[in-house]
Amino acid sequence: MNSQLAPILSVGDLVADLIVSIPSLPAQAGQHQLAQDIRLEPGGGANFLIAGVRLGYPMTAIGVLGDDDWGQQVAELMQAEGVNLAGVRHAGTTTQVIVLVSQTGEHVFLGKYGQGSKIEAGQAEQRLIEQSGAIFCAGYTLRETRLVDLTLETLRQGKQRGIPLFFDPGPHLKDVSPEIKQAVLALVDTILVTEAELPLLTSATIPELLRHGPSHVVVKRGAAGCAIWSAVHPADEPLLESPGYPVPVVDTSAAGDSFDAAFIVATLWGWPLADCARLANAMGAAKVQKLGGGRNVPTLAEVRQVISRFRLDLKI
């Protein structure tokens, strides 16, 4: 890890994932299955943070884990991966998710948000914001009531300091109030969103969205790759399209988090947008070949394997 790089700061969405690998979905009452694997992994924003560390970038988290066994185990696993938890408090309960994964790569999340007192931005969080090279926020964080004020304040302070702000809305954005959603969209610089989530983000076109907020919208298309729209190129067609890489799919969970980390890391390395997209697609392709997230997000060697296999001109 290069300690000279200003870290990427991720806000909230720290989760304990209990990953259960079963033969098939749906799981039906009375039709019992024997799990091939059951294990605890850091989930949610931890996928993003660990993916960034695997690429050699310093990653820092602010937010909360529960003052419980779940929170302690997740913290230990994240610290062992090299994630800086200086901004993470232990209070209340930990957000928990049961991840059911079938042999064909389908998955279902069964989750419960952690509970506890509201977390405010203090001096420790302010120092981490000032020291960051970019700030990332996932939409899931906006559904955890105790973190909403901290998240908005972090984004506001980042905006005031000219720090690049990245936002992945996720599927739960539909449950976020219009006021909070608009406040976030007015602050962030780059949105990383799936095609399925686009209608949750705006009822207008992407060019219209760009005229009133972010400078870039990155649309993740799964196996098809991604497309990038830019405010300096406000046309009906994307500024660029980057194809995906056909690989066998084991599990798509955490692929979006891994994509996000690679795209932001490449951006901070100063790479051209086209290369940022290619690395992000390669990171996603490396992830879907593995089961689960957390410690199973791609290693640098696995990303390099995708780069080599598809003869991409990327040097990492």
VOMARVEX-933137 format. One record per residue: residue in one letter; x, y, z of N, C-alpha, C in turn. Coordinates in steps of 0.05 Angstrom, whole numbers, padded with zeros to 5 digits, always signed. Atoms other than C-alpha are relative to their C-alpha. Last residue first. Layout:
// VOMARVEX-933137
AXYZXYZXYZ
...
This chain:
// VOMARVEX-933137
I+00004-00002-00029-00025-00048-00250+00017-00022+00013
K-00023+00006-00016-00012-00032-00323-00006+00004+00030
L+00002-00013-00026-00073-00036-00368+00024-00009+00016
D-00024-00016-00003-00070-00051-00443-00002+00016+00026
L+00005-00028-00005-00122-00106-00440+00026+00015+00005
R-00021-00017+00013-00105-00172-00471-00006+00030+00002
F+00014-00016+00020-00170-00207-00451+00018+00021-00013
R+00017+00018+00016-00135-00263-00413-00012+00016-00023
S-00017+00016+00018-00080-00216-00387-00017-00016-00020
I-00014-00019+00017-00128-00165-00357+00016-00015-00021
V+00020-00009+00019-00171-00221-00329+00012+00019-00020
Q+00007+00023+00017-00110-00253-00297-00020+00007-00021
R-00021+00001+00022-00087-00185-00272-00005-00024-00018
V+00007-00022+00019-00153-00179-00234+00020-00001-00023
E+00023+00009+00015-00139-00247-00202-00009+00021-00020
A-00008+00021+00019-00069-00227-00182-00023-00009-00017
L-00013-00014+00023-00094-00162-00151+00008-00021-00021
T-00028-00009-00006-00141-00203-00108+00011+00014-00024
P-00024+00008+00015-00215-00204-00123+00026+00009+00012
V-00002-00018+00023-00268-00199-00069+00026-00006-00014
N+00000+00013+00026-00270-00263-00028-00003+00020-00023
R-00027+00010+00006-00248-00232+00038+00001-00014-00027
G-00018-00002-00023-00314-00193+00040+00028-00009-00009
G-00016-00024+00000-00356-00218-00018+00019+00000+00023
G+00001-00018-00022-00388-00284-00036+00018+00024-00002
L+00023+00001-00017-00368-00340-00083+00002+00021+00022
K-00004+00009-00027-00317-00325-00137-00026+00002+00016
Q-00010+00027+00001-00320-00319-00213+00005-00012+00028
V+00023+00019+00005-00365-00259-00207+00009-00029-00002
K+00016+00005-00024-00307-00220-00174-00021-00022-00006
A-00015+00017-00018-00256-00226-00231-00017-00007+00024
A-00002+00026+00012-00307-00200-00281+00016-00019+00018
G+00026+00014-00002-00324-00142-00236+00001-00028-00010
M+00003+00006-00029-00250-00124-00228-00027-00014+00004
A-00017+00022-00006-00241-00128-00304-00003-00009+00030
N+00012+00024+00012-00301-00083-00315+00016-00025+00006
A+00024+00007-00016-00273-00033-00266-00014-00024-00011
L-00009+00013-00025-00205-00036-00300-00024-00008+00017
R-00011+00027+00005-00236-00024-00368+00009-00014+00025
A+00023+00019+00006-00280+00033-00343+00011-00028-00005
C+00014+00004-00026-00220+00069-00311-00023-00020-00004
D-00016+00020-00015-00182+00057-00376-00012-00005+00027
A+00002+00026+00014-00236+00092-00417+00015-00022+00015
L+00026+00013-00007-00240+00149-00366-00003-00028-00013
P+00022-00008+00018-00166+00164-00374-00026-00015+00007
W+00004+00014+00025-00124+00146-00313-00022+00013-00017
G-00002-00018+00022-00105+00197-00260-00004-00013-00027
W-00026+00004+00012-00090+00146-00205+00004+00019-00024
L-00019-00014-00017-00149+00177-00169+00029-00005-00010
T+00004-00029+00003-00194+00156-00226+00020+00015+00015
A-00012-00008+00025-00164+00086-00226-00003+00030-00006
V-00030+00002-00003-00180+00079-00152+00013+00009-00026
I-00009-00023-00015-00251+00104-00164+00030+00000+00004
F+00004-00024+00016-00265+00055-00220+00011+00025+00015
A-00020-00002+00022-00233-00003-00183-00003+00025-00016
A-00027-00005-00012-00273+00010-00119+00021+00003-00022
D-00002-00027-00011-00339+00017-00156+00028+00007+00010
F-00001-00018+00023-00329-00047-00196+00004+00029+00010
S-00027+00003+00010-00314-00085-00131+00004+00018-00024
D-00018-00013-00019-00378-00058-00099+00029-00001-00011
G+00003-00029+00002-00418-00076-00161+00019+00015+00018
A-00012-00008+00025-00390-00147-00161-00002+00030-00005
A-00024-00016-00004-00405-00155-00087+00014+00008-00026
S-00001-00017-00023-00457-00209-00103+00027+00013+00004
T-00003-00029+00008-00452-00234-00175-00001+00018+00025
D+00016-00016-00018-00437-00307-00156+00004+00030-00007
V+00005+00015-00025-00406-00364-00195-00019+00015+00018
V+00011-00014-00023-00407-00334-00265-00006-00020+00023
P+00020+00017-00014-00361-00362-00319-00009+00014+00026
V-00013+00019-00018-00326-00305-00356-00022-00017+00013
P+00016+00025-00006-00346-00261-00415+00016-00020+00016
Y-00017+00022+00007-00311-00193-00408-00014-00026+00007
G-00008+00018-00021-00353-00130-00409+00017-00023-00010
P+00012+00027-00001-00354-00077-00463+00010-00016+00024
S-00022+00019-00004-00337-00004-00449-00011-00028+00003
E+00010+00026-00008-00382+00050-00476+00023-00019+00002
L-00014+00024+00009-00362+00123-00481-00014-00025+00011
L-00027-00009+00008-00391+00193-00477+00017-00024-00010
P-00022-00002-00020-00460+00161-00473+00026+00011-00012
E-00017+00024+00000-00515+00177-00524+00023+00004+00020
D+00017+00023-00007-00571+00226-00512+00016-00026+00000
A+00016+00011+00023-00520+00282-00510-00017-00023+00009
P+00028+00005-00008-00494+00324-00452-00017-00009-00023
H+00009+00013+00025-00419+00317-00468-00029-00008+00004
V-00012-00016+00022-00388+00363-00416-00007-00012-00027
A+00013-00026+00002-00437+00335-00365+00012+00018-00021
S-00015-00022-00011-00411+00265-00379-00015+00026-00004
W+00011-00025+00010-00445+00198-00391+00015+00023+00015
I-00006-00024-00015-00406+00133-00381-00012+00025-00014
A+00001-00024+00017-00427+00064-00404+00003+00024+00018
C+00010-00025-00011-00411-00003-00372+00000+00022-00021
G-00020-00021-00005-00395-00076-00385-00013+00025+00012
A-00003-00017+00024-00445-00123-00419+00019+00023+00004
A-00017+00013+00019-00436-00176-00365+00005+00017-00025
G-00006+00028-00006-00465-00128-00314+00019-00012-00021
R+00017+00018+00017-00489-00064-00346+00006-00029+00004
K-00011+00027-00001-00462-00012-00296-00020-00019-00014
V+00021+00019-00001-00481+00059-00315+00012-00028-00003
V-00011+00025+00009-00429+00111-00296-00022-00021+00003
V+00017+00023-00008-00460+00180-00290+00012-00024-00013
H-00001+00025+00014-00411+00239-00291-00021-00020+00011
S-00015-00005+00025-00410+00313-00272+00001-00026-00017
P-00026+00012+00003-00464+00307-00220+00013+00006-00026
G-00015+00012-00022-00520+00356-00208+00027-00011-00007
H+00009-00010-00026-00573+00393-00248+00016-00012+00024
R+00003-00029+00001-00549+00388-00320-00007+00012+00028
L-00027-00012+00000-00525+00317-00308-00001+00030+00000
L-00011+00004-00027-00595+00294-00290+00027+00014+00002
E+00014-00019-00017-00622+00323-00355+00011-00001+00029
P-00010-00027+00005-00568+00286-00394-00013+00022+00017
I-00026-00004-00012-00588+00222-00357+00012+00028-00007
T-00021+00013+00014-00661+00230-00377+00027+00004+00014
A-00009-00014+00024-00714+00249-00327+00021-00017-00014
S+00021+00004+00019-00751+00207-00276+00007+00013-00027
T+00012-00023+00013-00688+00203-00235-00022-00008-00019
L-00018-00023-00002-00649+00157-00189-00014+00026-00011
L+00001-00009-00028-00699+00102-00177+00014+00026+00004
P+00026-00013-00005-00709+00096-00253-00004+00009+00029
L+00003-00027+00012-00634+00085-00260-00027+00013+00005
E+00004-00020-00021-00632+00026-00211-00004+00028-00011
A+00025+00005-00014-00643-00029-00263-00006+00022+00021
E+00023-00007+00018-00589+00000-00308-00026-00003+00015
T+00008+00021+00019-00540-00003-00250-00023+00009-00018
V+00027+00011-00003-00511+00060-00218-00005-00023-00020
L-00005+00026+00011-00445+00094-00205-00025-00017+00005
I+00020+00020-00008-00458+00168-00195+00007-00026-00014
T+00003+00024+00017-00400+00217-00199-00019-00020+00012
D-00012-00005+00026-00394+00288-00172-00005-00023-00020
V-00020+00019+00011-00439+00285-00111+00009+00007-00028
L-00027-00001-00011-00471+00344-00075+00020-00016-00016
A-00010-00027+00005-00537+00359-00112+00029+00002+00009
L-00005-00003+00029-00552+00284-00117+00012+00028-00006
V-00024+00016+00007-00544+00277-00041+00007+00005-00030
A-00023-00012-00013-00592+00334-00024+00025-00015-00008
Q-00007-00023+00015-00642+00308-00076+00025+00014+00012
K-00010+00008+00026-00643+00239-00045+00010+00025-00016
I-00027+00011-00004-00650+00267+00025+00013-00007-00026
E-00017-00022-00009-00710+00310+00005+00029-00009+00004
P-00008-00017+00022-00742+00255-00037+00019+00023+00009
S+00018-00022+00004-00742+00208+00024+00010+00018-00023
V-00012-00025-00011-00703+00144+00016-00018+00023-00006
D+00011-00004-00027-00743+00079+00005+00011+00025+00014
K+00029-00004+00003-00732+00078-00071-00013+00006+00027
L+00005-00028+00003-00658+00087-00057-00030+00007-00002
H+00016-00011-00022-00658+00016-00031-00005+00030-00002
P+00029+00004+00004-00636-00013-00098-00017+00012+00022
G+00010+00026-00009-00566+00017-00096-00030-00002-00002
P+00026-00002-00013-00550+00092-00101-00011-00027+00011
D+00013+00024+00012-00475+00086-00113-00027-00002+00013
F+00025+00011-00012-00446+00155-00099-00011-00023-00016
F+00011+00022+00016-00377+00185-00111-00024-00012+00015
L+00020+00015-00014-00351+00252-00085-00014-00020-00018
P+00018+00015+00018-00286+00283-00108-00019-00018+00016
I-00008+00028+00001-00257+00329-00053-00020-00014-00019
G-00006+00008+00027-00266+00403-00068+00009-00029-00003
R-00029+00003+00003-00261+00423+00005+00008-00009-00028
Q-00013-00026-00007-00332+00449+00009+00030+00000-00005
K+00007-00019+00022-00358+00387-00027+00014+00027+00005
G-00016+00008+00023-00323+00341+00023-00004+00019-00023
Q-00028-00009-00006-00353+00380+00081+00018-00007-00023
R-00002-00029+00001-00422+00373+00050+00028+00010+00005
L+00001-00009+00028-00412+00299+00036+00002+00030-00003
T-00025+00008+00013-00390+00285+00107+00001+00009-00029
E-00020-00018-00009-00448+00325+00135+00027-00006-00013
L+00004-00026+00014-00497+00286+00092+00021+00020+00008
T-00005+00002+00029-00469+00220+00115-00003+00026-00014
L-00029+00003+00004-00465+00238+00189+00007-00001-00030
D-00012-00026-00005-00537+00262+00187+00030+00000-00004
V+00008-00019+00021-00561+00198+00154+00013+00027+00004
L-00023-00009+00016-00522+00150+00198-00006+00022-00020
R-00020-00012-00018-00570+00134+00256+00024+00012-00016
T+00008-00025-00012-00627+00124+00207+00022+00014+00016
E-00007+00005-00028-00594+00069+00166-00003+00027+00015
R+00023+00014-00012-00632+00077+00100+00006-00007+00030
L+00022-00020-00004-00584+00131+00075-00025-00013+00011
T-00006-00016-00023-00526+00082+00085-00022+00020+00007
Y+00009+00015-00023-00557+00034+00035+00004+00016+00026
G+00027-00008-00007-00548+00088-00018-00011-00015+00024
A+00020+00018+00012-00473+00077-00018-00028+00007+00010
C+00024+00006-00016-00425+00134-00004-00018-00018-00016
F+00020+00018+00012-00354+00145-00028-00023-00005+00019
I+00020+00010-00019-00307+00202-00012-00021-00016-00015
A+00027+00003+00011-00243+00218-00049-00018-00010+00022
G-00003-00008+00028-00171+00239-00033-00026-00003-00015
S+00008+00019+00020-00184+00240+00042+00005+00010-00029
Q-00023+00015+00010-00143+00278+00094-00007-00018-00024
E-00020-00018+00010-00196+00332+00107+00023-00015-00013
I+00011-00013+00024-00251+00280+00113+00022+00017-00012
L-00001+00020+00021-00209+00239+00162-00011+00011-00026
R-00028+00004+00008-00197+00301+00205+00002-00020-00023
Q-00008-00024+00016-00271+00317+00205+00029-00002-00009
E+00011+00003+00027-00288+00246+00227+00008+00024-00017
A-00014+00022+00013-00241+00251+00287-00010-00004-00029
Q-00026-00009+00009-00267+00320+00305+00015-00022-00015
G-00017-00013-00020-00338+00296+00309+00026+00008-00012
A-00028-00004+00009-00391+00280+00256+00015+00016+00021
E-00006-00026+00010-00454+00256+00293+00029+00001-00009
I-00029-00005+00000-00479+00185+00301+00005+00027-00013
K-00010-00015+00024-00552+00178+00320+00029+00006+00003
S+00002-00029-00001-00565+00127+00375+00012+00012-00025
G-00016-00014-00020-00573+00053+00359-00004+00030-00002
Q+00015-00020-00016-00602+00001+00313+00019+00013+00020
G-00008-00004-00028-00569-00041+00258-00016+00023+00013
Y-00018-00022-00006-00608-00053+00194+00006+00001+00030
K+00011-00016-00022-00637-00123+00184+00020+00022+00007
G-00016-00018-00018-00624-00163+00122-00016+00014+00020
L+00020-00002-00021-00645-00223+00079+00013+00017+00022
F-00009-00013-00024-00606-00218+00013-00024+00001+00020
V+00021-00015-00014-00621-00268-00042+00012+00011+00025
H-00003-00006-00029-00571-00296-00092-00024+00016+00010
E+00022-00017-00009-00568-00330-00160+00004+00005+00030
G-00008-00028-00003-00499-00356-00180-00022+00019+00008
T+00001-00014+00026-00521-00423-00209+00006+00030+00002
Q-00022+00010+00016-00498-00462-00147+00000+00014-00028
S+00004+00026+00012-00545-00419-00105+00024-00008-00017
V-00012+00001+00026-00527-00363-00057-00003-00028-00011
L+00005+00027+00011-00568-00344+00004+00011+00000-00029
V-00003+00001+00029-00538-00282+00037-00003-00029-00009
I-00003+00028+00008-00562-00270+00108+00000+00000-00030
V+00012+00010+00025-00550-00197+00124+00006-00030-00003
Q-00006+00028+00006-00535-00163+00191-00016-00008-00025
T+00016+00008+00022-00528-00089+00209+00007-00029-00009
T-00012+00001+00027-00492-00088+00275-00021-00007-00020
T-00002+00027+00012-00525-00067+00341+00011+00002-00029
G+00025+00012+00009-00516-00006+00386+00004-00028-00011
A+00024-00008-00016-00448+00025+00389-00025-00014-00011
H+00014+00024-00008-00377+00010+00363-00023+00009+00019
R+00007+00003-00028-00349+00071+00327-00015-00026+00004
V+00023+00018-00006-00314+00071+00260-00004-00003+00030
G+00025-00016-00002-00271+00131+00239-00024-00017+00007
A-00003-00021-00019-00203+00099+00253-00026+00016+00004
L+00025-00003-00014-00224+00035+00218+00000+00023+00020
N-00002-00018-00022-00167+00035+00167-00027+00005+00012
V+00018-00023+00000-00175-00026+00122+00004+00016+00025
G-00014-00026+00004-00113-00070+00118-00018+00024-00002
E-00003-00005+00029-00146-00138+00106+00015+00027-00005
A-00019+00019+00010-00134-00158+00179+00005+00003-00030
Q-00027-00009-00008-00169-00094+00199+00022-00019-00010
M-00007-00023+00017-00230-00115+00160+00027+00010+00006
L-00005+00009+00027-00233-00184+00192+00008+00023-00019
E-00025+00015+00000-00224-00156+00262+00007-00010-00028
A-00023-00019-00003-00278-00104+00251+00027-00014-00002
V-00003-00014+00026-00327-00156+00224+00024+00019+00002
Q-00011+00018+00020-00315-00200+00285+00005+00013-00027
Q-00028+00005-00007-00324-00143+00334+00013-00018-00021
G-00016-00024+00007-00388-00119+00300+00029-00005+00006
W+00000-00004+00029-00420-00188+00301+00019+00023-00008
D-00019+00019+00012-00399-00201+00373+00002+00004-00030
D+00008+00028-00003-00434-00137+00396+00020-00018-00013
D-00015+00008-00024-00423-00063+00404-00008-00028+00007
G+00013+00004-00026-00450-00055+00334+00020-00006+00022
L+00005+00029-00003-00410-00026+00277-00011-00004+00028
V+00005+00014-00025-00413+00048+00261-00003-00030-00005
G+00027+00011-00003-00391+00099+00209-00002-00015+00027
I+00013-00013-00023-00325+00121+00180-00029-00011+00001
A+00029+00000-00004-00282+00077+00137-00007+00018+00023
T+00008-00007-00027-00212+00087+00108-00030-00001+00002
M+00029-00002-00003-00179+00056+00046-00007+00004+00030
P+00008-00003-00028-00107+00062+00024-00030+00006+00002
Y+00007-00028-00007-00099+00037-00048-00008+00001+00030
G-00024-00014-00010-00060-00026-00068-00006+00029+00009
L-00012-00014+00023-00113-00057-00113+00024+00017+00009
R-00012+00021+00017-00130-00107-00057+00014+00012-00025
V-00025+00009-00012-00140-00047-00011+00014-00021-00018
G-00020-00022+00004-00193-00019-00058+00027-00007+00011
A-00007+00000+00029-00230-00086-00060+00021+00022-00006
I-00020+00021+00003-00227-00089+00017+00009-00001-00030
L-00025-00007-00014-00262-00022+00022+00022-00021-00005
F-00013-00022+00014-00315-00036-00030+00027+00006+00012
N-00008+00011+00026-00333-00104+00001+00016+00021-00016
A-00025+00014-00004-00332-00071+00070+00010-00013-00026
G-00023-00018+00007-00385-00022+00045+00027-00013+00004
G+00007-00027+00006-00436-00079+00046+00024+00017-00008
G+00016-00005+00024-00405-00142+00075-00006+00030-00004
P+00007-00028+00001-00352-00167+00123-00015+00006-00026
E-00018-00017+00015-00356-00243+00120-00008+00030+00005
L+00004-00029-00005-00385-00297+00164+00020+00016-00015
R-00022-00015-00012-00387-00368+00136-00008+00030+00004
I+00012-00021-00016-00434-00424+00115+00023+00015+00013
D-00018-00018-00015-00414-00471+00059-00016+00020+00015
Q-00028+00008+00006-00443-00529+00019+00019+00016+00017
A-00018-00021+00009-00511-00520+00052+00028-00011-00005
L-00025+00001-00016-00556-00581+00056+00019+00021-00012
Q-00024+00003+00016-00626-00566+00030+00024+00000+00019
H-00026-00007-00013-00694-00575+00062+00023-00005-00019
Q-00019+00012+00019-00759-00573+00023+00028+00007+00009
G+00002+00029+00000-00810-00561+00078+00018-00015-00018
A+00008+00012-00025-00817-00487+00063-00003-00031-00003
Q+00029+00003-00005-00783-00469-00002-00005-00014+00026
A+00002+00018-00023-00714-00441-00018-00030-00001+00008
P+00007-00010-00027-00719-00410-00086+00002-00022+00021
L+00021-00020-00008-00664-00421-00104-00024-00004-00019
S+00018-00014+00019-00616-00480-00111-00018+00020+00014
P+00001+00010+00027-00558-00521-00083-00017+00017-00019
I+00019+00022+00001-00543-00477-00022-00003-00010-00029
S+00000+00011+00027-00485-00431-00004-00017-00025-00001
V+00008+00027+00000-00499-00391+00059-00003-00010-00029
I+00003+00011+00027-00462-00326+00069-00006-00030+00002
L-00001+00029-00005-00473-00292+00137-00006-00013-00027
D+00013+00018+00019-00456-00220+00120+00004-00029+00009
A-00008+00028-00005-00440-00172+00177-00016-00018-00019
V+00020+00022-00003-00449-00102+00149+00014-00026+00007
L-00017+00021-00010-00415-00034+00147-00018-00023+00010
D+00006+00025+00014-00457+00012+00103+00019-00022+00008
G+00021+00018-00009-00425+00076+00131-00002-00026-00015
V+00018-00008-00022-00384+00128+00094-00020-00022+00005
S+00026+00012+00004-00323+00105+00053-00018+00006+00024
L+00016+00002-00024-00261+00149+00052-00028-00010-00007
I+00029-00002+00006-00211+00138-00003-00015-00005+00025
P+00018+00023+00001-00142+00151+00024-00027+00006-00011
A+00021-00007-00017-00093+00206+00003-00022-00021-00001
L+00025-00005+00013-00035+00169-00029-00021+00009+00021
Q-00001-00028+00010+00033+00175+00004-00026+00008-00013
S+00009-00018-00021+00021+00112+00045+00000+00029-00008
N-00015-00024+00002+00026+00069-00018-00011+00020+00021
M+00017-00024+00000+00000+00000+00000+00017+00025+00000
